[in-house]
Amino acid sequence: MDEEVLTTLKILIIGESGVGKSSLLLRFTDDNFDPDQPLTIGVDFRHKKLKVNGNWVKLAIWDTAGQERFRTLTPSYYRDAQGAILVYDISNRTSFDRLETWLNELDLYSNRQNIVKMVVGNKIDVEQERREVTKEEGLSFARRHATLFIESSAKTREGVQMAFEDLVQKIIEQPGLWETGGPGSIHVREEDSGEGAPACAGWKCQLV
């Protein structure tokens, strides 16, 4: 018998073209990595079940194209999302500089003021000399915008599972984002949901 799914969350993955959004999604959902992953055309969509606080949560994950010519396709996909992962490539300064634009677009089209956001610096598997954005810069950006932060590599798996788990954990800590009040609602312990409670395990993922 399949495990009972207590709630479904809509998660967006946004950012510039080529930063590894689709690779992160493929690694998380299928534990697979394709070095020749084609660019997303329009929007890709995948489901994944995740166990949080002993309960199964179903994720509906939308991977949006980063190319400018697809921008008119995406506004409607922001609606009703509870979480958003904003991805940049640590070896591409422009992709980091453009995060501000993506955050503004998210704020413009999202109909949830308390949507949980996570900034992900991807491709930490590249040679150190190719790094153009330091971890400290990523943390500083996340701190200014009150988002979660982690660095990851879809190629080596590092940080990928943790990024999704901690984003979902933070969403679950805000019942108003997802709770319907019907049977099977997830209840978070009071001590786990207080102001400033850490949403991430370990040093790599931080609530700033």
KAZIHU-V261544 format. One line per field, one symbol per residue. phi: phi as a letter, one per 40 degrees, with the letter a starting at -180 (. if undefined). psi: psi as a letter, one per 30 degrees, with the letter a starting at -180 (. if undefined). A space follows every 50 residues. Layout:
phi = ???
psi = ???
This chain:
phi = .cccccabbcbbbbiccgchcccccccccbfbbbcbdcccbgabaabacb cbfgbcbcbbbbbccccdcbccccdccccgccaabbbbbcbbdcccccdd ccccccccccbbcbdcbbcbccgcccddcccbbcccccccccccbfbcaa baacccgdgcccdcccccdccccbdccbccgcdgccbccdccbcdgccbb cgccbbcb
psi = kkkkkflkkkkkjlllkgfgeeeeeeeeefhlkjfgklkkjcklkllkkk kkhgkkkkkjkkjkkfkefgefffefffkgkflkjjkljfgjeeeeffee eeeeeeeefkgjfgkkkkkjjlhfflkeffkfkleeeeeeeeeeghllkl kljfeffkfeeeeeeeeeeeeffiefffkffakgkkkkkeffglkgkkfk klfekkj.
